[in-house]
Amino acid sequence: MDPLRPGTGARAGADTRARLRLALAEALRARDMIAVSALRSALGAIGNAEAAEPGAAAPAGSAGPHVAGSVAGLGAAEVPRRSLSAAQVEQIVRVEAGERERAAAGYERAGHADRADRLRREVQVLRSVLTGEDQPGR
């Protein structure tokens, strides 16, 4: 499974995630820090959404012998991450783009056109990944 090639991932949403990673690698090579920022943020938001819900406390008496509240055994405290559908992954990226658009409008109203322009460029990067188009300005 190659994380940089769409269509080769086993999990749902892998195509969008793979396109984000591929775009990130390209942005890093091009030293496009605006694109790097947007892509890392979107990948982080997807990772956060996949995090497991905090579970209930371990039952009394299940602690390890040396540390109170610990769990004995290799990997005993591991829990699987949530699996997101392709639609959920795309929605996360859309939300990230929407948040940037709203923030850009706020910066524009406050007279910070340079910050608004940066955020609008980030929106373009995220939308280009969603549509599978080449990024604007390249």
C-alpha positions as CSV (number, residue, x, y, z in Angstrom):
1,M,0.0,0.0,0.0
2,D,1.6,3.3,-1.2
3,P,0.2,6.2,0.9
4,L,1.2,8.6,-1.9
5,R,-0.8,6.9,-4.7
6,P,-4.6,7.3,-4.7
7,G,-6.6,4.1,-5.0
8,T,-4.0,1.9,-3.2
9,G,-5.2,2.5,0.3
10,A,-7.2,-0.2,2.1
11,R,-9.3,2.2,4.2
12,A,-12.2,4.3,3.1
13,G,-11.2,7.9,2.5
14,A,-7.7,6.8,1.5
15,D,-7.9,8.6,-1.9
16,T,-8.4,12.0,-0.4
17,R,-5.8,11.4,2.3
18,A,-3.4,10.2,-0.3
19,R,-4.0,13.2,-2.5
20,L,-3.4,15.4,0.6
21,R,-0.1,13.6,1.3
22,L,1.0,13.8,-2.3
23,A,0.2,17.5,-2.5
24,L,2.1,18.0,0.8
25,A,5.2,16.3,-0.6
26,E,5.0,18.5,-3.7
27,A,4.5,21.6,-1.6
28,L,7.5,20.8,0.5
29,R,9.6,20.3,-2.6
30,A,8.4,23.6,-4.0
31,R,8.9,25.2,-0.5
32,D,5.3,26.5,-0.7
33,M,4.8,27.2,3.0
34,I,1.2,28.4,2.6
35,A,0.2,25.1,0.9
36,V,2.3,23.1,3.5
37,S,0.4,24.8,6.3
38,A,-3.0,24.1,4.8
39,L,-2.2,20.5,4.0
40,R,-0.7,19.7,7.3
41,S,-3.6,21.2,9.1
42,A,-6.1,19.2,7.1
43,L,-4.2,16.0,7.6
44,G,-4.1,16.8,11.4
45,A,-7.8,17.4,11.5
46,I,-8.4,14.0,9.8
47,G,-6.1,12.3,12.3
48,N,-7.9,14.0,15.2
49,A,-11.2,12.8,13.8
50,E,-9.9,9.2,13.7
51,A,-8.8,9.3,17.3
52,A,-10.6,6.8,19.6
53,E,-13.1,8.1,22.1
54,P,-11.8,8.0,25.6
55,G,-13.2,4.8,27.2
56,A,-14.3,4.0,30.6
57,A,-11.8,3.5,33.4
58,A,-10.3,0.0,33.8
59,P,-12.1,-2.1,36.3
60,A,-10.6,-2.3,39.8
61,G,-8.1,-5.0,40.2
62,S,-7.0,-4.9,36.6
63,A,-4.0,-2.7,37.2
64,G,-0.4,-3.8,36.8
65,P,1.5,-4.9,39.9
66,H,3.9,-1.9,39.9
67,V,1.9,1.2,38.8
68,A,-1.6,1.9,40.0
69,G,-4.1,2.1,37.1
70,S,-1.7,0.6,34.6
71,V,-2.6,-2.3,32.3
72,A,-0.5,-5.4,32.1
73,G,0.7,-6.9,28.8
74,L,2.2,-5.6,25.6
75,G,-0.4,-3.5,23.7
76,A,-3.1,-4.1,26.3
77,A,-3.8,-0.4,26.4
78,E,-4.0,0.0,22.7
79,V,-7.3,0.7,21.0
80,P,-8.1,0.8,17.3
81,R,-8.5,4.2,15.6
82,R,-11.9,5.0,14.1
83,S,-12.2,4.4,10.4
84,L,-13.7,7.3,8.4
85,S,-15.6,7.0,5.2
86,A,-14.5,8.9,2.1
87,A,-17.4,11.3,2.5
88,Q,-16.3,12.0,6.1
89,V,-12.7,12.7,5.1
90,E,-13.9,15.0,2.3
91,Q,-16.2,16.8,4.7
92,I,-13.4,17.4,7.1
93,V,-11.4,19.1,4.4
94,R,-14.4,21.1,3.3
95,V,-14.8,22.3,6.9
96,E,-11.2,23.3,7.1
97,A,-11.6,25.3,3.9
98,G,-14.8,26.9,5.2
99,E,-13.1,27.9,8.4
100,R,-10.3,29.6,6.5
101,E,-12.8,31.4,4.3
102,R,-14.7,32.8,7.3
103,A,-11.4,33.8,8.9
104,A,-10.2,35.5,5.7
105,A,-13.5,37.6,5.6
106,G,-12.8,38.6,9.2
107,Y,-9.3,39.6,8.4
108,E,-10.5,41.6,5.4
109,R,-13.0,43.5,7.6
110,A,-10.3,44.2,10.1
111,G,-8.0,45.7,7.4
112,H,-5.5,42.8,7.2
113,A,-5.6,42.0,3.5
114,D,-2.3,40.2,3.5
115,R,-3.5,37.7,6.1
116,A,-6.8,37.3,4.2
117,D,-4.9,36.6,1.0
118,R,-2.9,33.9,2.7
119,L,-6.0,32.2,4.0
120,R,-7.7,32.4,0.6
121,R,-4.6,30.7,-0.9
122,E,-4.9,28.0,1.6
123,V,-8.6,27.5,0.7
124,Q,-7.5,27.2,-3.0
125,V,-5.0,24.5,-2.1
126,L,-7.5,22.5,-0.1
127,R,-10.2,22.8,-2.8
128,S,-7.8,21.7,-5.5
129,V,-7.0,18.6,-3.6
130,L,-10.7,17.8,-3.2
131,T,-11.4,18.3,-6.9
132,G,-8.2,16.5,-8.0
133,E,-7.1,19.6,-10.0
134,D,-3.6,21.0,-10.1
135,Q,-3.0,23.7,-7.6
136,P,-3.5,27.3,-8.8
137,G,-0.3,29.2,-9.5
138,R,1.7,26.1,-10.6
